[in-house]
Amino acid sequence: MDNYDVIIIGGGLAGLTCAVHLANAGYNVLLLERNTYPHHKVCGEYVSNEILPYLEQLKLSLPDTVSIDTLQLSTRNGELLQTKLPLGGFGISRFAFDHTLYQKAIAVGAIVHFETVNNIVFLEDRFVVRTEKEKEYSAKIVIGAYGKRSGLDKQLNRGFISKPSPWLGVKAHYLMPDFPDNLVALHNFEGGYGGLSKTESGAVNFCYLASYKSFRTQKNIEKFNSNVVSGNKHLNYFLKNARPLFDEPISIAQVSFGQKDIVEDHILMCGDTAGLIHPLCGNGMAMAIHSAKIASERVDTYFKNKDYGRMEMEKDYTKAWKQAFKRRMQTGRILQYILLQPATSNFLMQTVSKSPGLIRSLIKRTHGKPISI
């Protein structure tokens, strides 16, 4: 059995960032990920600038990104609001971002195996992780960063996994040269909402979340886009004038916004594995990276300080995670509820359009300040 200081399960933004941070600090790190890089993921591809100081600390050089400073928001009937983003952000595809982090993780000494984990056991203050390839790995610390849902959630008996989730996520890239580089747009339609923003390649990422109740009225994604998503005039214009770059959109089912425990059977959960913010807040990628910083710093303290035990580390991580994200997630839930109800959505738009300070306040409640180093 191979032994490591830390095993990270899942190689998305949170898992890869943990691998870079901890390998950089000198720990023996194994990351287990199902899919080889690069690959696309169902995800909005706007990232808040709040994480830039941390990326600089990690000495991560990103490919050329698209600078984004303007938010556009529309109701189901097409009523439009536009405002400047107080902090701004950048556009980059998960295809490029994850691959860049993967290359950095390898460069700083992390070990990456492309395997699916099917079992985790905590015994005598160590973890044993088993994969579908019938391999076993051991570590003092395990970080769970395997995404929105997994078979591991069933094995760990996580509460949310047994509850049905009414959401479906769909994503594709499009070519539309006249789409503004500096814009992230969030448009509502019947039973869902979608985001548009440019990526480093010049492609526009269109990623939306739809309720199964709404999606079931159509036979497939193409019909849903034509008959439901296009009910919003701004999305109708986009879909009629943009050229698809994917052979088929990619999708993910059973997207859950249910409450999750931050630590589960002594595993530190990161990114979407710890909690998923509603996509209309446009900040999930930054939160995943920030959560990796919080977890990695606690793990570093645990190894360096003999008086800082496992239970203290877990309590400290949970507290810090909630301080960083709990209010943002609550605001996201409230905004989603309001924007998916036509009457309250229109009222909100009318209210915030008369009060620029209110919309800036809402943005700040779903975004963080630049991460302190």
Secondary structure in CASP SS format (residue, H / E / C, confidence):
PFRMAT SS
TARGET T0000
AUTHOR 0000-0000-0000
METHOD secondary structure of the structure
MODEL  1
M C 1.00
D E 1.00
N E 1.00
Y E 1.00
D E 1.00
V E 1.00
I E 1.00
I E 1.00
I E 1.00
G C 1.00
G C 1.00
G C 1.00
L H 1.00
A H 1.00
G H 1.00
L H 1.00
T H 1.00
C H 1.00
A H 1.00
V H 1.00
H H 1.00
L H 1.00
A H 1.00
N H 1.00
A C 1.00
G C 1.00
Y C 1.00
N C 1.00
V E 1.00
L E 1.00
L E 1.00
L E 1.00
E E 1.00
R C 1.00
N C 1.00
T C 1.00
Y C 1.00
P C 1.00
H C 1.00
H C 1.00
K C 1.00
V C 1.00
C C 1.00
G C 1.00
E C 1.00
Y E 1.00
V E 1.00
S E 1.00
N H 1.00
E H 1.00
I H 1.00
L H 1.00
P H 1.00
Y H 1.00
L H 1.00
E H 1.00
Q H 1.00
L C 1.00
K C 1.00
L C 1.00
S C 1.00
L C 1.00
P C 1.00
D C 1.00
T C 1.00
V E 1.00
S E 1.00
I E 1.00
D E 1.00
T E 1.00
L E 1.00
Q E 1.00
L E 1.00
S E 1.00
T C 1.00
R C 1.00
N C 1.00
G C 1.00
E C 1.00
L E 1.00
L E 1.00
Q E 1.00
T E 1.00
K E 1.00
L E 1.00
P E 1.00
L E 1.00
G E 1.00
G E 1.00
F E 1.00
G E 1.00
I C 1.00
S C 1.00
R H 1.00
F H 1.00
A H 1.00
F H 1.00
D H 1.00
H H 1.00
T H 1.00
L H 1.00
Y H 1.00
Q H 1.00
K H 1.00
A H 1.00
I H 1.00
A H 1.00
V C 1.00
G C 1.00
A C 1.00
I E 1.00
V E 1.00
H E 1.00
F E 1.00
E C 1.00
T C 1.00
V E 1.00
N E 1.00
N E 1.00
I E 1.00
V E 1.00
F E 1.00
L E 1.00
E C 1.00
D C 1.00
R E 1.00
F E 1.00
V E 1.00
V E 1.00
R E 1.00
T E 1.00
E C 1.00
K C 1.00
E C 1.00
K C 1.00
E E 1.00
Y E 1.00
S E 1.00
A E 1.00
K E 1.00
I E 1.00
V E 1.00
I E 1.00
G E 1.00
A C 1.00
Y C 1.00
G C 1.00
K C 1.00
R C 1.00
S C 1.00
G H 1.00
L H 1.00
D H 1.00
K H 1.00
Q H 1.00
L C 1.00
N C 1.00
R C 1.00
G H 1.00
F H 1.00
I H 1.00
S H 1.00
K C 1.00
P C 1.00
S C 1.00
P C 1.00
W E 1.00
L E 1.00
G E 1.00
V E 1.00
K E 1.00
A E 1.00
H E 1.00
Y E 1.00
L E 1.00
M C 1.00
P C 1.00
D C 1.00
F C 1.00
P C 1.00
D C 1.00
N C 1.00
L E 1.00
V E 1.00
A E 1.00
L E 1.00
H E 1.00
N E 1.00
F E 1.00
E C 1.00
G C 1.00
G E 1.00
Y E 1.00
G E 1.00
G E 1.00
L E 1.00
S E 1.00
K E 1.00
T C 1.00
E C 1.00
S C 1.00
G C 1.00
A C 1.00
V E 1.00
N E 1.00
F E 1.00
C E 1.00
Y E 1.00
L E 1.00
A E 1.00
S E 1.00
Y H 1.00
K H 1.00
S H 1.00
F H 1.00
R C 1.00
T C 1.00
Q C 1.00
K C 1.00
N C 1.00
I H 1.00
E H 1.00
K H 1.00
F H 1.00
N H 1.00
S H 1.00
N H 1.00
V C 1.00
V H 1.00
S H 1.00
G H 1.00
N C 1.00
K H 1.00
H H 1.00
L H 1.00
N H 1.00
Y H 1.00
F H 1.00
L H 1.00
K H 1.00
N H 1.00
A C 1.00
R E 1.00
P E 1.00
L C 1.00
F C 1.00
D C 1.00
E C 1.00
P C 1.00
I E 1.00
S E 1.00
I E 1.00
A C 1.00
Q C 1.00
V C 1.00
S C 1.00
F C 1.00
G C 1.00
Q C 1.00
K C 1.00
D C 1.00
I C 1.00
V E 1.00
E E 1.00
D C 1.00
H C 1.00
I E 1.00
L E 1.00
M E 1.00
C C 1.00
G H 1.00
D H 1.00
T H 1.00
A C 1.00
G C 1.00
L C 1.00
I C 1.00
H C 1.00
P H 1.00
L H 1.00
C H 1.00
G C 1.00
N C 1.00
G H 1.00
M H 1.00
A H 1.00
M H 1.00
A H 1.00
I H 1.00
H H 1.00
S H 1.00
A H 1.00
K H 1.00
I H 1.00
A H 1.00
S H 1.00
E H 1.00
R H 1.00
V H 1.00
D H 1.00
T H 1.00
Y H 1.00
F H 1.00
K H 1.00
N C 1.00
K C 1.00
D C 1.00
Y C 1.00
G C 1.00
R H 1.00
M H 1.00
E H 1.00
M H 1.00
E H 1.00
K H 1.00
D H 1.00
Y H 1.00
T H 1.00
K H 1.00
A H 1.00
W H 1.00
K H 1.00
Q H 1.00
A H 1.00
F H 1.00
K H 1.00
R H 1.00
R H 1.00
M H 1.00
Q H 1.00
T H 1.00
G H 1.00
R H 1.00
I H 1.00
L H 1.00
Q H 1.00
Y H 1.00
I H 1.00
L H 1.00
L C 1.00
Q C 1.00
P H 1.00
A H 1.00
T H 1.00
S H 1.00
N H 1.00
F H 1.00
L H 1.00
M H 1.00
Q H 1.00
T H 1.00
V H 1.00
S H 1.00
K C 1.00
S C 1.00
P H 1.00
G H 1.00
L H 1.00
I H 1.00
R H 1.00
S H 1.00
L H 1.00
I H 1.00
K H 1.00
R H 1.00
T H 1.00
H C 1.00
G C 1.00
K C 1.00
P C 1.00
I C 1.00
S C 1.00
I C 1.00
END
